[in-house]
Amino acid sequence: MEQLLQQIEDIKNEITAAEAANAAALEEFRIKYLGTKGLVKQIMGEMKNVPNEQKKEFGQILNAFKIVAEEKFAALQAGLGDSAETDTGMDFSLPGDPTPVGTRHPLNLVRNQMVSIFKRLGFAVAEGPEIEDDWHNFGAMNLPEDHPARDMQDTFYVEEKTADHSAWLLRTHTSSTQARVMESQKPPIRVICPGRVYRNETISARAHCFFHQVEGLYIDENVSFADLKQTLYFFVQEMFGKEVKVRFRPSYFPFTEPSAEMDISCQICAGKGCNICKHTGWVEILGSGMVHPKVLENFGIDPEKYTGFAFGMGVERIAQLKYQVNDLRLYSQNDVRFLQQFKSV
Ligand code: PHE
């Protein structure tokens, strides 16, 4: 016991005399006296060897000892002040290296906005393969072989048609995904199909060999053209604001009857006339129509009982109107000066 008390006294003296010129020395002090294997812990471990009647007194001495060590540490630390950091060889006041933060691609931003608007109306998202067979891309959509409307969408074929399989191709529209949904689900069906599509076009400011679509399909009992109009009107108001005007023009698609294209008032010039709207004040943004009875029949859906509407639009076109991008090629060139402009969008 005597010996132990002497030891405590010696260590205390040592502690009182200790100095720390820098952070490394301070850390050394902490490890030596206050660390998990430090002297304070070690001495405390001696408690078990102290006779019971002396435990109380020894406990108090130990506590005082511990406080001396802790207070000394605090004093040394305070003494070092800010220089504690510089002495480690690091200057914490230097500005950090900026972390390069990427940005979401504008097409993703717009696609997500489009999807979220339709989700609010109860549409589910469906995705399908980009390499398709002839049936899902064309045949099922009421575009039999030799149908002249196939020329509307110049197709990249991956493989020639043979006797035992229909041709493989890069899908020209995400209507192919709608075909897959009708194949596997029963009405009511309410889906949107976002995705990349391919067409054999010469690349220019206005055309590209691939682009992105969001197509939609709604099949149920009593679905009418009024539902189609209201759905799309809601969409453009959410996308472009309440001021936007719309107009429907009769059109033709093999998979819808009747068919219509929808124009909105030009978002670039507010209808006054510019290059984008070719000075008409209107820009076409989508194709739509009531699902052709033949298409429903192709999937065993009774056209007497069910009706539906479908629509399809290009994400690039919506993004162009929203962000005034007038060259389609910018979307795929990955020029960071272009992409970074969408940082705060
Ligand atoms: N699939 C058509 C296209 O890609 C768009 C569309 C979809 C038109 C649905 C009408 C109905 O051009």
Boltz pocket constraint, residues with backbone or C-beta under 6 A from the ligand:
constraints:
  - pocket:
      binder: B
      contacts: [[A, 172], [A, 173], [A, 174], [A, 175], [A, 215], [A, 216], [A, 253], [A, 256], [A, 260], [A, 287], [A, 288], [A, 289], [A, 310], [A, 311], [A, 312], [A, 313]]
      max_distance: 6.0
